[in-house]
Amino acid sequence: MTAADRLAEARELLAAHPVVDGHNDLPWALRKHVRYDLDRMDIAADQSASLHTDLARLRAGGVGAQFWSVYVPCELAGDDAVSATLEQIDVVDQLLERYAADLAPALTADDMEAARKQGRIASLKGAEGGHSINDSLATLRALYALGVRYMTLTHNDNNAWADSATDEPGVGGLSAFGRQVVREMNRSGMLVDLSHVAATTMRDALDATAAPVIFSHSSARAVCDHPRNVPDDVLERLPANGGVAMATFVPKFILPAAVEWTARADENLRAHGLHHLDTTTEAMRLHRAFEEANPRPVATAATVADHLDHMREAAGIDHIGIGGDYDGTAFTPSGLDDVAGYPNLIAELLHRGWSHGDLAKLTWSNAVRVLRDAEDVSRDLRNRTAPSNATIESLDGTAA
């Protein structure tokens, strides 16, 4: 079979079993570029000059469901973080209203299936970082009521109750209040997302949760030794938990040679007064100039496939998925340049002998199942337990 044949087969498979992508940062990109002015950045038009995402490329990529990240940076704290998260939620709702022919609001696994039958892209929300709830279980429940269906327990920095993978140890994983956050997420039906968290936090969350967890955009630490990736002992716990680890495409997390290069590129941005996660036009200009002077190691679809091969071996085919992190990273792998690239990854996996049944689980079924399982746990817990009004002071003895 030729490469062209495999690509055609991949597209045919995705037509029947589209991609559920665990993480896309379009909402924050819209905030940074145009302060949510959707007339100025209309994703019904070609946005390839500025974004990884627009409607035509989502269609070309075979995307059937997208968790839109309602991320806010850790520099925003307290009520400022909550307000910014609400603005992020609002812009997703604006997108759903403006592009209703293409994007379908989804709150449940059944909604995801219904959207697929309608030929629309099921759109869910995921909050990225526990700082978004300002240490308030009531705020957590309010985010769920507004459609948030997962929360990443931390982002790049620790919060008062959970340790991040990219910060110094604080509470040693999850504090008592952090464990209560997990339990309240279980009760609400919100998926516990363990991307970005320290390995200690991953293990504590798996001990505390009654529902399956997800990693919305993390790959295998055994393949690329970066703290943002998942250790094998955690991957091996996913079958008992029922969770799903969704491989990310970010080169600095998946390609060992890219780790050192990215550190230098990030430092170049900081030297110009910009945040290392900045994807504004000026930041991208500086990135391109740095890359021209310092050619970067380039990841490919095969790099991602290496992670998925390992994750399938460690966790099993029922416990893996895809979370590209588009519009949340400056660089993407060759062949996975934007959201139109998913067929190239599927073609690579076909080349490696993955069956259609396995690929259907990877792209669609696993992610839908994990949300449905969380809904089942929620129904049971709501029947047996009341909402928690615990505070961080009452459980941890400290103020936020």
N, C-alpha and C positions, 0 to 999 in steps of 0.2 A: 504493500500500500504506500502511495506517495504521501508527502507532507500535505499536498493540496487535498488529497482524499481524506486524510485524518482531520483536517480543518473543516471540511464539509460535514464529516460525521459528527464532529464536535458541535457544530452549529445546529445540526438536526437534533442531537441529544438535548441541547439547551432549549430548543423550542418546546420540548416535552417536559423537561425538568430544569427550569431556569435557576439561575443563581440567587440564593439568599445571601446577600453580603452583610456582614456583621457590623461594618463601620465605615461611614463616609462623612467627612467634615465639611460638606458643602455649606451648611448653615453658618459656620464661623467664617468661611471664605467670603460668603456674601456680606457678612458684617464688616470684615476687614477691607474688602474692595469697594463696596458701594453703600455701606451702612443700611443694608436691607432694601435698597431701592431696586426693586425687581424690574422696573422699566429700563434701568441702565445696564442690568446684567440678566437678560432674558434667556433662561435655559431652553426655551423653545428654539432659539437660534444657536448657531455654532459658537461655542465659547472656548474653543481649543487654544486660543491665544492666552487665556487667563486661568482656565479651570480644567480639571480632569474630568468634569461631569457636565453633561447636558442631556436632554431627553433623547436626541438621536443616537448618541453614543451609548446610553443605557440600553436602548433597544438593540443596537448592533452587538453589544456585549452579552445579550441574553440574560439580562437582570430581570428577575421576576419579583423580588422583594428586597427592600433596602432598609436597614436600620440607619436612620439619619442621626448623627451625633449632635446632641444639644450641649456640646462642650463649652465650658468657660475656663480660662486659665487660672492656675493657682494663685496668681497675683491678685485676683479678685477674691475677697474674703467676706465672711459675714453676710449681711443683707445685700451687699453689692453683688456677691456671687449668685444669690438667689434671684435678684432682679435680672441679671444678665442671662441666667438660665431661662427665666420666663420669656425674655426677648427671643432667645433661640427657639424655644417651643413655638412662639408666635410666628416666626418666619417659616417654620415647617408647615404650620397650619395655613399660612398665606400661599405657600407653594402648592399645597393640596387643593386649595380652592381655585387658584389660578390655572392649574394644569390638571383639572379633574378628569379629562379624557385619558390621561396617561398615568396619573398617580392616584392610588386608592388609599384612603386612610385605613389602617389596620390596627386593631387592638388585641386580636385573638388569633390563634392558629386557624380557626374557621374563616376569619376575615382574610387571611393570607391565601387560603385555598380558593375562596370566592373571587378574589382579585385575579388570581391566575386564570380562572375560568372566563373572566371578563376580558382578559388580555391587557389588564392594567398592572402597574408595578405597585405591589403592596408596600405601603410606607409606614414604618414604625419609628419610634423615637427612643434613643438611648442617651442617658445622662452620663457624662464622662468625668467622674471625680466626685467623691463623697463630700467635698467642700461645698457642692451645690445645694446641700440641704441644711447647712449652717447648724449642724449638730441637733437637728430637730426631726423627730419621728413624724410629727404632724406635717412638716414640710415634705418629707418623703412621701407620705400618703397623698398630699396635694399634687405632687409631680405625677404619681400614678394616675390620679383622677384626670390629669391633663394629657394622658396618653403615653407617658414614659414607661417603657416596658423592660428596660434594664438600666442598672446603674453600675458603673465601674467604681469600685470602692475607693480608689485613689487615682490621681493623675501622676504627674512627675514628682510631686512633693508629698510627704506625709501629711495626713490630717491628724486631728487630736485623738483619733480612735483606730487608725489603721496605718500600717507602714507601706511605703511605696518602694518599688524595685529600684528606683533611681535616687534615693535619698538615704541618709544614714539611719540606722535602726532607731525607732522611737519607743513604741510601746511593745515591741517584740513580736509583732504580727497584728492580731486584733485585740483591743481592750475589751472589757466587759460590755461597754456601750457598743463597741463595734460588733460584738456577737449579737447584741439586741437588734442592731440595724439589720443584720442578716436575717434574723428571725422575723422581723417586721416586713422585710422584703418578701420572704416566703409567704407570709400571711396575705400580703397585698396581691401577690402574683407577679411581682417584679423580679426578673432574672438577676441573679448575683453575677456580675461581670468581674472576672479576676485578671483581665489584662491590666498592665501597669503596676500591679501590686507585688510586694516582696514575696519570695517563696514561703516565708513564715506566715504571711497573711493568707496565701493560697491554702496552706495546710490547715490553718485555724478556721478558715471559712468552710472548707470541706468537712471539718469536724462539727461545725455549728449548724450547717444548712440541713433542712428537711427536703429541699427541692434540688433539682439539677442546676448546676452552675454553667456559665459559659466563659470562654475567653473570646472576646469579640474581635480582637486583632493581635494575636500572639503566635509565634512559631516555636520551633523545637530548640531548646538550649543545647541538646547534644549535637546538633548540626551546626549551630552558631552560638558560641558561648557569650551571650549577652543577657544581662539581667531582665530585659523585657520579655524574654522567652520562657517557655515552660519546662521545668526539669522533668526527667523521665519518671521519677517517683510520683509526681503529681499527675502526669498523663496516665500513668497506670492505675490511678484511683478513679478515673472518669467512668469506666464501665459500672462500678458499684454505685456511683453517684448518679449516673445517667446523663452527665454533662457533655458539652461539645466544645472543643478547642478549634477556633477558626484561624487558619494560617494567614498571616499578614504578608504584604508585598514590600514593606519598607526596606530598602537595600541595607541600611545600617543595622538592621536587626537580623537579616537573613544571610548576608555574605560576609564572612570573616574579614576579608580584605577591605571591606568598606567601613569597618568600625573605626580604624585609626584615621582614615581619610575624612570621614564625616566629622570627627572631633576637630580636625583642623578647619574644615569648612564652617562649622558652627562658631568656632572662635573668630573666624574672619567676620562673620555677621555681628558678633558681639562687639568687635573692635570698631564697627561702624555705628554702634548704638542701637542695634536691632536685636530682637529676640531670636534665638536659634530656631524657633518654630514658625517664624514669620514667613508668610507666602505672598506678601504684597509685591507689587511690580518692582519696587526698589530692591527688595530682598532677592527676588529672582534674578534681577540684573547683576547683583553682587555675586550670587551663586554661579551664574553663567561665566562671569569674568574669572572667578576662582577656578572653575572647572577647566576653562581654556588654558590657564597657566599650570594647573595641576590635574591632569586627566584622572577621572575617578574610575575606580573599579566598577564594572557594570554587572549587575545581577540580570538574570534572564528568567524566563518561565521555567527552565530546568532547575534553577536555584530554588524556586518555590516548590517545585515538584519533589526535590530532595527532602524538603521539610515534610511535605505531605506523606511521602513514602515512610519516613521515620515515625510520624505521628500515627499513621495507620497501624504500624507495627506495635507501637507502645500502647495506644489507647483502643485500637480496634476501629473498624470501618464505620461503626454506628456513632462514633464520638468525635468526628472531625468535620470541619466546614471551612468557609472562606470569609476573610475580613480584610479587604484590600487596603483600607486607610487612605483612600483617594481624597484629594484636596486637604489632607492633613500632613502631607510630606512634600518636601521640595523635589525629591527624586523618586523615580519609579523604575522597575526593571525594564530592560529592552523586551519588547513584545507585550508588556503589560503597562504600556505608557499611560493609559487612561482606562475609563470604565468600558471601553469597547474591546479590551484585550482579553477578557475571560476565555473566549474560544481558543486562544493560543495555549492557555494553561491546560484546558481539557484535552486539546490535541496532543500535548506533551504526555499527559497521563495515559491517553489511549496508546501512544507509542510505547509506553512502559508496561502495557498489558492490563491496565485497569479495566474492569468490566463495565458495561452500561449500568448494571445494577449498583455497583459500588459508586460510580460517578453520580448516579441519581441521588444516592444518600448524601454524598459530599455536597452537591449543589443545592438540593432542595429539602429532602425528607428529614435529615437530621435536625436542621434548624427549626422546622415546623414542629417536629415531635417534641423538642426540648421546651418550646413555649407551651405546648399543650400539656406536657407533664407538670410544668410550673402552675398552670391554671388548675389542674386537678389537686395539687397540694394546697393551693390557696383555698379552694372550696372546702376542703376538709378542715383546714385550720380556722377559717372564718366561722364554721359551724361549731367549733369547740372552744375558741379563744376570743377574747375581746382585744381591741387595739391597745397597744402599749403606749402609755404616756410617760415612760421613764425618761429621765434626763441624764446627760453626761455627768453632771455633778452628783446625781444620786448613785450612779453605777461606778464611775471612775474616781469620784472624789475630787475632780478638778474642773475648772471652768474651761470653756472652749478657747 
